[in-house]
Amino acid sequence: MNADKVPARHFERIAGGDNVRCLLCSHRCVIAPGKKGFCRSRANEGGSLYALNYGRACAVNIDPIEKKPLHHFLPSTPIVSIGTNFCNFSCKFCQNYEISQYETPTVEISAAKLLELIRGENGCASLAYTYNEPVIWYEFVMDTAKTIRENSYKTVLVTNGDISKEAFVELAPHIDAMNIDLKAFDKKFYSEMCSGSLESVCATIETAYKRGIVVELTNLLIPGLNDSDRMINDLVDFAASVSSDIPLHFSRYHPAYKMDIPATPAASLHKAFAIASKKMKFVYLGNIADGEKNSTFCPGCAKMIIKRINYFCDPAGIGGGGVCRYCGEKIYGNFYNCGD
């Protein structure tokens, strides 16, 4: 399919005129003819909804999979990573605001080109839809993810998780792993800071885990906004209610976009780590130089099984079946690349 506008999935026509309602995420935008939705990626033309970003990428890279971050999915492998413009959130602290909130130049990309990149000489085994919000790239993600998996490669979503149940149920069979941003376990925070829905995000986390997708969560810890003991405990309690196996990453915030609060102190990250470790088996710190708190320890024998320093990764302590080589404990995730 050519890189151009394509008919959108998940919308309905509103009786009595040419307005449409987009059903892709929690915004449920009602869009008049000639207008776009909140995400600026879907437009009403003549009473039908079209996706405007099909096959248009503003970023195409090969990254360490640990950068997503994914610590329990094909560790130490490089991953083809692509993104486009815009987002269905407007986070005041967005760390990728240059492409999520503004329009930047794009290039044409296709499933064939993505397969060519994965099959190159870099040792890639998977494709990540990342950098901005892949939910608003829905039609392209659906089509290319099917092709990637039909060719025996894996697919990853790095997402804010705000997608309707109907849309996610259609997409989920074509996704192998997700890192979902859980920005806070607080409705007011989502409403005022992100223009998003906590309920929608939580539903996606629960559904993804139940469907067998490898799920990891990331919380960007922002001083004075979501780093109180109460907010951390509430977030951890929710994550643990889904599964204590789910890896939880606390990431250091840096001032960006509309937010000039100073960067997260290391002490706040270590506090969050300590709180979460009481209920979650795998807790990590990101954007901070602490190899030990970025490495994986077996919950059975407490030995380090995956050593990480920045994006260097040595999974010597885990086998391809996801089993600790020291005690035989089964570790959550997908480690088939790690050998016997």
Secondary structure, DSSP 8 states (H G I E B T S, - for coil): --SS-EE-SSEEE-TTSS-EEE-SSTT--EE-TT-B-TTSSEEEETTEEEES-TTEESEEEEEEGGGTT-SSBSTT-EEEEEE-S--S---TT-TTHHHHTS----EE--HHHHHHHHTSTT---EEEE-SS-GGGGHHHHHHHHHHHHHTT-EEEEEE-----HHHHHHHGGG--EEEEE---S-HHHIIIIIS--HHHHHHHHHHHHHTT-EEEEEEEE-TTTT-SHHHHHHHHHHHHHH-TTS-EEEEE---BTTB------HHHHHHHHHHHHTT-S-EEEESS--SGGGSEE-TTT--EEEEEETTEEE-TTB-TTSBBTTT--B-SSB-GGG--
